[in-house]
C-alpha cells in the first residue's frame, strides 16, 4: 500500500468518525435534560456525601490521596464515578437503534465499523470532560487543591476509561439486543465495580480479603491512580492505572469493533 493510499484511508476513517461523533452529539444536545442529570450526580455526591466524611478525617488521613484533606481524596473518586457513568448510557442507544432498524441501514454504507464505534465513544468522552470542569470548579470552592498537571493527567486517564466503558456497552447492546437484559447486566455489574473501586471510601480501610478482591476491579486502579495524580505525585499507583486502563481500552476497542463488524456485515 502506498503512502498516498494510507493517507486516504486515514483521512476517510477520521471523517467517518467525525460524522458519527457529530450525529451522537447533536442527539445529546437535543435532550439537554440528560446533560443536566449527569452533571448534577457528582455535585450531589459532593454536597450531600462529602461532608459526612469530615467526621472520618483522622481515619482517612493515612489513606492514599487523603493526606491533604478529605475533599482531596474524595473528589478523584467522584471523577472516576462520573467517567464510568458517562460511558454506560450508549448501550441503551445502540440496542434501541438495533431494534428500530438504524443499525441495519448502516449495512449499506461503506463507513468503517471502527468509526461507528469510535464516534459515539468520543461523544461520551466529551460528555465527561466538558461537564467535569464545573464540577472541579465547585470542588475547589469546597477546598479541593487543584494541581494542574496532575489533574490534566487524571482527566486523560479517565477519558480513556470512558472510552473503554462506552466500547464495552456498545458491544453489549449489539450482542444482547434486548434493553431489559442489557439494563440487568450493566446495573448488576455497576454496584460491585463501584464498591470495590473505593470511589467513596478507600479500600485500604477494609479487611484484607476485600483489598485482595479489589485488585480484580479495573476501576480500583483508576481510582488509586486518580488520587495519586491529583495529589501531585506520579508513582506506582499512577503507572499501574495507566497500564490497566490503557490496556483495557485497547482490548475493549478491538472486541467491540469485531462485534460491530459481525452486526453490520
C-alpha positions as protocol buffer text, in pm:
chain_id: "A"
residue {
  index: 1
  type: UNK
  ca { x: 0 y: 0 z: 0 }
}
residue {
  index: 2
  type: UNK
  ca { x: 139 y: 340 z: -98 }
}
residue {
  index: 3
  type: UNK
  ca { x: 172 y: 633 z: 141 }
}
residue {
  index: 4
  type: UNK
  ca { x: -96 y: 818 z: -55 }
}
residue {
  index: 5
  type: UNK
  ca { x: -340 y: 529 z: -17 }
}
residue {
  index: 6
  type: UNK
  ca { x: -265 y: 501 z: 355 }
}
residue {
  index: 7
  type: UNK
  ca { x: -323 y: 874 z: 399 }
}
residue {
  index: 8
  type: UNK
  ca { x: -651 y: 844 z: 212 }
}
residue {
  index: 9
  type: UNK
  ca { x: -769 y: 560 z: 436 }
}
residue {
  index: 10
  type: UNK
  ca { x: -668 y: 753 z: 747 }
}
residue {
  index: 11
  type: UNK
  ca { x: -849 y: 1063 z: 625 }
}
residue {
  index: 12
  type: UNK
  ca { x: -1160 y: 859 z: 544 }
}
residue {
  index: 13
  type: UNK
  ca { x: -1158 y: 698 z: 888 }
}
residue {
  index: 14
  type: UNK
  ca { x: -1119 y: 1034 z: 1060 }
}
residue {
  index: 15
  type: UNK
  ca { x: -1401 y: 1184 z: 852 }
}
residue {
  index: 16
  type: UNK
  ca { x: -1636 y: 894 z: 923 }
}
residue {
  index: 17
  type: UNK
  ca { x: -1552 y: 902 z: 1294 }
}
residue {
  index: 18
  type: UNK
  ca { x: -1622 y: 1275 z: 1300 }
}
residue {
  index: 19
  type: UNK
  ca { x: -1958 y: 1226 z: 1130 }
}
residue {
  index: 20
  type: UNK
  ca { x: -2069 y: 959 z: 1377 }
}
residue {
  index: 21
  type: UNK
  ca { x: -1943 y: 1177 z: 1663 }
}
residue {
  index: 22
  type: UNK
  ca { x: -2144 y: 1475 z: 1539 }
}
residue {
  index: 23
  type: UNK
  ca { x: -2452 y: 1257 z: 1495 }
}
residue {
  index: 24
  type: UNK
  ca { x: -2444 y: 1143 z: 1856 }
}
residue {
  index: 25
  type: UNK
  ca { x: -2350 y: 1484 z: 1993 }
}
residue {
  index: 26
  type: UNK
  ca { x: -2643 y: 1651 z: 1816 }
}
residue {
  index: 27
  type: UNK
  ca { x: -2879 y: 1387 z: 1954 }
}
residue {
  index: 28
  type: UNK
  ca { x: -2747 y: 1456 z: 2305 }
}
residue {
  index: 29
  type: UNK
  ca { x: -2781 y: 1833 z: 2273 }
}
residue {
  index: 30
  type: UNK
  ca { x: -3143 y: 1791 z: 2159 }
}
residue {
  index: 31
  type: UNK
  ca { x: -3212 y: 1636 z: 2501 }
}
residue {
  index: 32
  type: UNK
  ca { x: -3021 y: 1860 z: 2745 }
}
residue {
  index: 33
  type: UNK
  ca { x: -3200 y: 1707 z: 3044 }
}
residue {
  index: 34
  type: UNK
  ca { x: -2956 y: 1414 z: 3025 }
}
residue {
  index: 35
  type: UNK
  ca { x: -2662 y: 1655 z: 3033 }
}
residue {
  index: 36
  type: UNK
  ca { x: -2806 y: 1830 z: 3339 }
}
residue {
  index: 37
  type: UNK
  ca { x: -2882 y: 1499 z: 3511 }
}
residue {
  index: 38
  type: UNK
  ca { x: -2530 y: 1370 z: 3450 }
}
residue {
  index: 39
  type: UNK
  ca { x: -2380 y: 1692 z: 3580 }
}
residue {
  index: 40
  type: UNK
  ca { x: -2587 y: 1702 z: 3898 }
}
residue {
  index: 41
  type: UNK
  ca { x: -2490 y: 1349 z: 4010 }
}
residue {
  index: 42
  type: UNK
  ca { x: -2129 y: 1429 z: 4109 }
}
residue {
  index: 43
  type: UNK
  ca { x: -2240 y: 1765 z: 4250 }
}
residue {
  index: 44
  type: UNK
  ca { x: -2494 y: 1592 z: 4474 }
}
residue {
  index: 45
  type: UNK
  ca { x: -2232 y: 1345 z: 4595 }
}
residue {
  index: 46
  type: UNK
  ca { x: -2000 y: 1637 z: 4662 }
}
residue {
  index: 47
  type: UNK
  ca { x: -2260 y: 1841 z: 4850 }
}
residue {
  index: 48
  type: UNK
  ca { x: -2450 y: 1569 z: 5036 }
}
residue {
  index: 49
  type: UNK
  ca { x: -2200 y: 1287 z: 5089 }
}
residue {
  index: 50
  type: UNK
  ca { x: -1869 y: 1471 z: 5108 }
}
residue {
  index: 51
  type: UNK
  ca { x: -1949 y: 1648 z: 5438 }
}
residue {
  index: 52
  type: UNK
  ca { x: -2020 y: 1311 z: 5603 }
}
residue {
  index: 53
  type: UNK
  ca { x: -1655 y: 1217 z: 5553 }
}
residue {
  index: 54
  type: UNK
  ca { x: -1531 y: 1510 z: 5760 }
}
residue {
  index: 55
  type: UNK
  ca { x: -1601 y: 1312 z: 6078 }
}
residue {
  index: 56
  type: UNK
  ca { x: -1366 y: 1042 z: 5945 }
}
residue {
  index: 57
  type: UNK
  ca { x: -1080 y: 1278 z: 5868 }
}
residue {
  index: 58
  type: UNK
  ca { x: -846 y: 1120 z: 6124 }
}
residue {
  index: 59
  type: UNK
  ca { x: -909 y: 768 z: 5991 }
}
residue {
  index: 60
  type: UNK
  ca { x: -870 y: 880 z: 5631 }
}
residue {
  index: 61
  type: UNK
  ca { x: -552 y: 1081 z: 5685 }
}
residue {
  index: 62
  type: UNK
  ca { x: -330 y: 777 z: 5627 }
}
residue {
  index: 63
  type: UNK
  ca { x: -503 y: 664 z: 5308 }
}
residue {
  index: 64
  type: UNK
  ca { x: -352 y: 734 z: 4965 }
}
residue {
  index: 65
  type: UNK
  ca { x: -460 y: 1075 z: 4836 }
}
residue {
  index: 66
  type: UNK
  ca { x: -630 y: 1183 z: 5160 }
}
residue {
  index: 67
  type: UNK
  ca { x: -327 y: 1335 z: 5331 }
}
residue {
  index: 68
  type: UNK
  ca { x: -415 y: 1684 z: 5205 }
}
residue {
  index: 69
  type: UNK
  ca { x: -773 y: 1662 z: 5331 }
}
residue {
  index: 70
  type: UNK
  ca { x: -1094 y: 1470 z: 5286 }
}
residue {
  index: 71
  type: UNK
  ca { x: -1204 y: 1660 z: 4976 }
}
residue {
  index: 72
  type: UNK
  ca { x: -869 y: 1599 z: 4804 }
}
residue {
  index: 73
  type: UNK
  ca { x: -922 y: 1223 z: 4832 }
}
residue {
  index: 74
  type: UNK
  ca { x: -1295 y: 1226 z: 4770 }
}
residue {
  index: 75
  type: UNK
  ca { x: -1301 y: 1435 z: 4452 }
}
residue {
  index: 76
  type: UNK
  ca { x: -1084 y: 1200 z: 4237 }
}
residue {
  index: 77
  type: UNK
  ca { x: -1320 y: 915 z: 4328 }
}
residue {
  index: 78
  type: UNK
  ca { x: -1614 y: 1124 z: 4210 }
}
residue {
  index: 79
  type: UNK
  ca { x: -1440 y: 1187 z: 3879 }
}
residue {
  index: 80
  type: UNK
  ca { x: -1395 y: 811 z: 3835 }
}
residue {
  index: 81
  type: UNK
  ca { x: -1764 y: 759 z: 3910 }
}
residue {
  index: 82
  type: UNK
  ca { x: -1855 y: 1033 z: 3662 }
}
residue {
  index: 83
  type: UNK
  ca { x: -1628 y: 893 z: 3389 }
}
residue {
  index: 84
  type: UNK
  ca { x: -1772 y: 545 z: 3428 }
}
residue {
  index: 85
  type: UNK
  ca { x: -2131 y: 669 z: 3423 }
}
residue {
  index: 86
  type: UNK
  ca { x: -2076 y: 875 z: 3107 }
}
residue {
  index: 87
  type: UNK
  ca { x: -1981 y: 560 z: 2917 }
}
residue {
  index: 88
  type: UNK
  ca { x: -2271 y: 335 z: 3017 }
}
residue {
  index: 89
  type: UNK
  ca { x: -2569 y: 511 z: 2858 }
}
residue {
  index: 90
  type: UNK
  ca { x: -2464 y: 441 z: 2499 }
}
residue {
  index: 91
  type: UNK
  ca { x: -2559 y: 75 z: 2535 }
}
residue {
  index: 92
  type: UNK
  ca { x: -2928 y: 162 z: 2553 }
}
residue {
  index: 93
  type: UNK
  ca { x: -2897 y: 384 z: 2246 }
}
residue {
  index: 94
  type: UNK
  ca { x: -2729 y: 109 z: 2043 }
}
residue {
  index: 95
  type: UNK
  ca { x: -2986 y: -153 z: 2150 }
}
residue {
  index: 96
  type: UNK
  ca { x: -3267 y: 83 z: 2054 }
}
residue {
  index: 97
  type: UNK
  ca { x: -3110 y: 158 z: 1714 }
}
residue {
  index: 98
  type: UNK
  ca { x: -3068 y: -214 z: 1657 }
}
residue {
  index: 99
  type: UNK
  ca { x: -3436 y: -290 z: 1719 }
}
residue {
  index: 100
  type: UNK
  ca { x: -3554 y: 16 z: 1524 }
}
residue {
  index: 101
  type: UNK
  ca { x: -3354 y: -79 z: 1213 }
}
residue {
  index: 102
  type: UNK
  ca { x: -3096 y: 202 z: 1221 }
}
residue {
  index: 103
  type: UNK
  ca { x: -2806 y: -40 z: 1256 }
}
residue {
  index: 104
  type: UNK
  ca { x: -2949 y: -248 z: 972 }
}
residue {
  index: 105
  type: UNK
  ca { x: -2939 y: 56 z: 743 }
}
residue {
  index: 106
  type: UNK
  ca { x: -2570 y: 105 z: 823 }
}
residue {
  index: 107
  type: UNK
  ca { x: -2500 y: -220 z: 637 }
}
residue {
  index: 108
  type: UNK
  ca { x: -2529 y: -46 z: 300 }
}
residue {
  index: 109
  type: UNK
  ca { x: -2282 y: 229 z: 395 }
}
residue {
  index: 110
  type: UNK
  ca { x: -1909 y: 199 z: 324 }
}
residue {
  index: 111
  type: UNK
  ca { x: -1825 y: 361 z: 661 }
}
residue {
  index: 112
  type: UNK
  ca { x: -1566 y: 191 z: 876 }
}
residue {
  index: 113
  type: UNK
  ca { x: -1717 y: -22 z: 1152 }
}
residue {
  index: 114
  type: UNK
  ca { x: -1450 y: 116 z: 1382 }
}
residue {
  index: 115
  type: UNK
  ca { x: -1576 y: 468 z: 1306 }
}
residue {
  index: 116
  type: UNK
  ca { x: -1928 y: 360 z: 1405 }
}
residue {
  index: 117
  type: UNK
  ca { x: -1782 y: 260 z: 1741 }
}
residue {
  index: 118
  type: UNK
  ca { x: -1531 y: 541 z: 1787 }
}
residue {
  index: 119
  type: UNK
  ca { x: -1766 y: 830 z: 1707 }
}
residue {
  index: 120
  type: UNK
  ca { x: -2011 y: 760 z: 1993 }
}
residue {
  index: 121
  type: UNK
  ca { x: -1721 y: 673 z: 2226 }
}
residue {
  index: 122
  type: UNK
  ca { x: -1564 y: 1013 z: 2159 }
}
residue {
  index: 123
  type: UNK
  ca { x: -1901 y: 1176 z: 2226 }
}
residue {
  index: 124
  type: UNK
  ca { x: -1912 y: 1001 z: 2562 }
}
residue {
  index: 125
  type: UNK
  ca { x: -1558 y: 1118 z: 2641 }
}
residue {
  index: 126
  type: UNK
  ca { x: -1652 y: 1477 z: 2561 }
}
residue {
  index: 127
  type: UNK
  ca { x: -1964 y: 1444 z: 2776 }
}
residue {
  index: 128
  type: UNK
  ca { x: -1733 y: 1352 z: 3063 }
}
residue {
  index: 129
  type: UNK
  ca { x: -1456 y: 1608 z: 3007 }
}
residue {
  index: 130
  type: UNK
  ca { x: -1669 y: 1919 z: 2946 }
}
residue {
  index: 131
  type: UNK
  ca { x: -1905 y: 1886 z: 3247 }
}
residue {
  index: 132
  type: UNK
  ca { x: -1609 y: 1781 z: 3464 }
}
residue {
  index: 133
  type: UNK
  ca { x: -1479 y: 2139 z: 3450 }
}
residue {
  index: 134
  type: UNK
  ca { x: -1766 y: 2300 z: 3650 }
}
residue {
  index: 135
  type: UNK
  ca { x: -1766 y: 2005 z: 3891 }
}
residue {
  index: 136
  type: UNK
  ca { x: -1396 y: 2060 z: 3960 }
}
residue {
  index: 137
  type: UNK
  ca { x: -1458 y: 2434 z: 3998 }
}
residue {
  index: 138
  type: UNK
  ca { x: -1727 y: 2369 z: 4259 }
}
residue {
  index: 139
  type: UNK
  ca { x: -1498 y: 2121 z: 4436 }
}
residue {
  index: 140
  type: UNK
  ca { x: -1232 y: 2394 z: 4454 }
}
residue {
  index: 141
  type: UNK
  ca { x: -1481 y: 2607 z: 4648 }
}
residue {
  index: 142
  type: UNK
  ca { x: -1510 y: 2317 z: 4894 }
}
residue {
  index: 143
  type: UNK
  ca { x: -1130 y: 2319 z: 4936 }
}
residue {
  index: 144
  type: UNK
  ca { x: -1013 y: 2083 z: 4660 }
}
residue {
  index: 145
  type: UNK
  ca { x: -647 y: 2161 z: 4590 }
}
residue {
  index: 146
  type: UNK
  ca { x: -605 y: 2177 z: 4212 }
}
residue {
  index: 147
  type: UNK
  ca { x: -264 y: 2070 z: 4084 }
}
residue {
  index: 148
  type: UNK
  ca { x: -287 y: 2144 z: 3709 }
}
residue {
  index: 149
  type: UNK
  ca { x: -51 y: 1878 z: 3571 }
}
residue {
  index: 150
  type: UNK
  ca { x: -180 y: 1607 z: 3799 }
}
residue {
  index: 151
  type: UNK
  ca { x: -539 y: 1699 z: 3723 }
}
residue {
  index: 152
  type: UNK
  ca { x: -468 y: 1702 z: 3347 }
}
residue {
  index: 153
  type: UNK
  ca { x: -315 y: 1353 z: 3369 }
}
residue {
  index: 154
  type: UNK
  ca { x: -617 y: 1237 z: 3570 }
}
residue {
  index: 155
  type: UNK
  ca { x: -858 y: 1362 z: 3304 }
}
residue {
  index: 156
  type: UNK
  ca { x: -659 y: 1186 z: 3030 }
}
residue {
  index: 157
  type: UNK
  ca { x: -669 y: 861 z: 3227 }
}
residue {
  index: 158
  type: UNK
  ca { x: -1042 y: 889 z: 3297 }
}
residue {
  index: 159
  type: UNK
  ca { x: -1113 y: 991 z: 2938 }
}
residue {
  index: 160
  type: UNK
  ca { x: -964 y: 655 z: 2837 }
}
residue {
  index: 161
  type: UNK
  ca { x: -1184 y: 487 z: 3099 }
}
residue {
  index: 162
  type: UNK
  ca { x: -1494 y: 646 z: 2949 }
}
residue {
  index: 163
  type: UNK
  ca { x: -1395 y: 527 z: 2600 }
}
residue {
  index: 164
  type: UNK
  ca { x: -1338 y: 172 z: 2730 }
}
residue {
  index: 165
  type: UNK
  ca { x: -1675 y: 161 z: 2910 }
}
residue {
  index: 166
  type: UNK
  ca { x: -1850 y: 310 z: 2608 }
}
residue {
  index: 167
  type: UNK
  ca { x: -1697 y: 49 z: 2374 }
}
residue {
  index: 168
  type: UNK
  ca { x: -1798 y: -238 z: 2603 }
}
residue {
  index: 169
  type: UNK
  ca { x: -2152 y: -108 z: 2646 }
}
residue {
  index: 170
  type: UNK
  ca { x: -2193 y: -55 z: 2270 }
}
residue {
  index: 171
  type: UNK
  ca { x: -2082 y: -413 z: 2208 }
}
residue {
  index: 172
  type: UNK
  ca { x: -2315 y: -543 z: 2480 }
}
residue {
  index: 173
  type: UNK
  ca { x: -2603 y: -355 z: 2320 }
}
residue {
  index: 174
  type: UNK
  ca { x: -2537 y: -533 z: 1991 }
}
residue {
  index: 175
  type: UNK
  ca { x: -2483 y: -875 z: 2150 }
}
residue {
  index: 176
  type: UNK
  ca { x: -2771 y: -874 z: 2399 }
}
residue {
  index: 177
  type: UNK
  ca { x: -3012 y: -680 z: 2170 }
}
residue {
  index: 178
  type: UNK
  ca { x: -3276 y: -652 z: 2444 }
}
residue {
  index: 179
  type: UNK
  ca { x: -3276 y: -332 z: 2652 }
}
residue {
  index: 180
  type: UNK
  ca { x: -3408 y: -511 z: 2960 }
}
residue {
  index: 181
  type: UNK
  ca { x: -3132 y: -771 z: 2952 }
}
residue {
  index: 182
  type: UNK
  ca { x: -2872 y: -502 z: 2890 }
}
residue {
  index: 183
  type: UNK
  ca { x: -3001 y: -300 z: 3185 }
}
residue {
  index: 184
  type: UNK
  ca { x: -2976 y: -603 z: 3413 }
}
residue {
  index: 185
  type: UNK
  ca { x: -2616 y: -671 z: 3308 }
}
residue {
  index: 186
  type: UNK
  ca { x: -2496 y: -310 z: 3326 }
}
residue {
  index: 187
  type: UNK
  ca { x: -2669 y: -212 z: 3650 }
}
residue {
  index: 188
  type: UNK
  ca { x: -2596 y: -550 z: 3807 }
}
residue {
  index: 189
  type: UNK
  ca { x: -2223 y: -512 z: 3747 }
}
residue {
  index: 190
  type: UNK
  ca { x: -2208 y: -143 z: 3834 }
}
residue {
  index: 191
  type: UNK
  ca { x: -2259 y: -180 z: 4210 }
}
residue {
  index: 192
  type: UNK
  ca { x: -1977 y: -429 z: 4281 }
}
residue {
  index: 193
  type: UNK
  ca { x: -1745 y: -241 z: 4047 }
}
residue {
  index: 194
  type: UNK
  ca { x: -1812 y: 87 z: 4227 }
}
residue {
  index: 195
  type: UNK
  ca { x: -1788 y: -57 z: 4579 }
}
residue {
  index: 196
  type: UNK
  ca { x: -1464 y: -244 z: 4507 }
}
residue {
  index: 197
  type: UNK
  ca { x: -1309 y: 58 z: 4335 }
}
residue {
  index: 198
  type: UNK
  ca { x: -1305 y: 263 z: 4654 }
}
residue {
  index: 199
  type: UNK
  ca { x: -1457 y: 574 z: 4496 }
}
residue {
  index: 200
  type: UNK
  ca { x: -1646 y: 660 z: 4816 }
}
residue {
  index: 201
  type: UNK
  ca { x: -1406 y: 528 z: 5081 }
}
residue {
  index: 202
  type: UNK
  ca { x: -1052 y: 397 z: 5029 }
}
residue {
  index: 203
  type: UNK
  ca { x: -1030 y: 20 z: 5010 }
}
residue {
  index: 204
  type: UNK
  ca { x: -730 y: 33 z: 5244 }
}
residue {
  index: 205
  type: UNK
  ca { x: -979 y: 81 z: 5530 }
}
residue {
  index: 206
  type: UNK
  ca { x: -1132 y: -261 z: 5461 }
}
residue {
  index: 207
  type: UNK
  ca { x: -1025 y: -612 z: 5563 }
}
residue {
  index: 208
  type: UNK
  ca { x: -751 y: -797 z: 5377 }
}
residue {
  index: 209
  type: UNK
  ca { x: -992 y: -1014 z: 5175 }
}
residue {
  index: 210
  type: UNK
  ca { x: -1172 y: -704 z: 5046 }
}
residue {
  index: 211
  type: UNK
  ca { x: -844 y: -539 z: 4950 }
}
residue {
  index: 212
  type: UNK
  ca { x: -740 y: -854 z: 4763 }
}
residue {
  index: 213
  type: UNK
  ca { x: -1074 y: -871 z: 4580 }
}
residue {
  index: 214
  type: UNK
  ca { x: -1046 y: -505 z: 4479 }
}
residue {
  index: 215
  type: UNK
  ca { x: -735 y: -582 z: 4272 }
}
residue {
  index: 216
  type: UNK
  ca { x: -958 y: -769 z: 4025 }
}
residue {
  index: 217
  type: UNK
  ca { x: -1154 y: -448 z: 3959 }
}
residue {
  index: 218
  type: UNK
  ca { x: -1005 y: -220 z: 3687 }
}
residue {
  index: 219
  type: UNK
  ca { x: -1179 y: 80 z: 3844 }
}
residue {
  index: 220
  type: UNK
  ca { x: -975 y: 27 z: 4160 }
}
residue {
  index: 221
  type: UNK
  ca { x: -657 y: 106 z: 3967 }
}
residue {
  index: 222
  type: UNK
  ca { x: -820 y: 411 z: 3808 }
}
residue {
  index: 223
  type: UNK
  ca { x: -928 y: 541 z: 4149 }
}
residue {
  index: 224
  type: UNK
  ca { x: -589 y: 484 z: 4313 }
}
residue {
  index: 225
  type: UNK
  ca { x: -414 y: 647 z: 4018 }
}
residue {
  index: 226
  type: UNK
  ca { x: -650 y: 946 z: 4016 }
}
residue {
  index: 227
  type: UNK
  ca { x: -590 y: 1009 z: 4387 }
}
residue {
  index: 228
  type: UNK
  ca { x: -214 y: 990 z: 4346 }
}
residue {
  index: 229
  type: UNK
  ca { x: -214 y: 1215 z: 4040 }
}
residue {
  index: 230
  type: UNK
  ca { x: -445 y: 1474 z: 4194 }
}
residue {
  index: 231
  type: UNK
  ca { x: -218 y: 1487 z: 4500 }
}
residue {
  index: 232
  type: UNK
  ca { x: 69 y: 1587 z: 4272 }
}
residue {
  index: 233
  type: UNK
  ca { x: 253 y: 1256 z: 4251 }
}
residue {
  index: 234
  type: UNK
  ca { x: 326 y: 1006 z: 3976 }
}
residue {
  index: 235
  type: UNK
  ca { x: 434 y: 679 z: 4127 }
}
residue {
  index: 236
  type: UNK
  ca { x: 338 y: 316 z: 4123 }
}
residue {
  index: 237
  type: UNK
  ca { x: -38 y: 373 z: 4151 }
}
residue {
  index: 238
  type: UNK
  ca { x: -42 y: 615 z: 3858 }
}
residue {
  index: 239
  type: UNK
  ca { x: 174 y: 385 z: 3643 }
}
residue {
  index: 240
  type: UNK
  ca { x: -47 y: 86 z: 3720 }
}
residue {
  index: 241
  type: UNK
  ca { x: -356 y: 296 z: 3650 }
}
residue {
  index: 242
  type: UNK
  ca { x: -241 y: 397 z: 3302 }
}
residue {
  index: 243
  type: UNK
  ca { x: -124 y: 43 z: 3225 }
}
residue {
  index: 244
  type: UNK
  ca { x: -451 y: -120 z: 3332 }
}
residue {
  index: 245
  type: UNK
  ca { x: -689 y: 137 z: 3185 }
}
residue {
  index: 246
  type: UNK
  ca { x: -484 y: 177 z: 2868 }
}
residue {
  index: 247
  type: UNK
  ca { x: -479 y: -199 z: 2816 }
}
residue {
  index: 248
  type: UNK
  ca { x: -849 y: -225 z: 2895 }
}
residue {
  index: 249
  type: UNK
  ca { x: -928 y: 47 z: 2640 }
}
residue {
  index: 250
  type: UNK
  ca { x: -728 y: -129 z: 2367 }
}
residue {
  index: 251
  type: UNK
  ca { x: -893 y: -466 z: 2435 }
}
residue {
  index: 252
  type: UNK
  ca { x: -1239 y: -310 z: 2453 }
}
residue {
  index: 253
  type: UNK
  ca { x: -1196 y: -127 z: 2121 }
}
residue {
  index: 254
  type: UNK
  ca { x: -1070 y: -439 z: 1942 }
}
residue {
  index: 255
  type: UNK
  ca { x: -1351 y: -658 z: 2077 }
}
residue {
  index: 256
  type: UNK
  ca { x: -1624 y: -401 z: 2015 }
}
residue {
  index: 257
  type: UNK
  ca { x: -1502 y: -339 z: 1659 }
}
residue {
  index: 258
  type: UNK
  ca { x: -1532 y: -711 z: 1586 }
}
residue {
  index: 259
  type: UNK
  ca { x: -1884 y: -712 z: 1729 }
}
residue {
  index: 260
  type: UNK
  ca { x: -1976 y: -418 z: 1504 }
}
residue {
  index: 261
  type: UNK
  ca { x: -1834 y: -597 z: 1201 }
}
residue {
  index: 262
  type: UNK
  ca { x: -2047 y: -904 z: 1270 }
}
residue {
  index: 263
  type: UNK
  ca { x: -2358 y: -698 z: 1342 }
}
residue {
  index: 264
  type: UNK
  ca { x: -2318 y: -471 z: 1038 }
}
residue {
  index: 265
  type: UNK
  ca { x: -2173 y: -727 z: 796 }
}
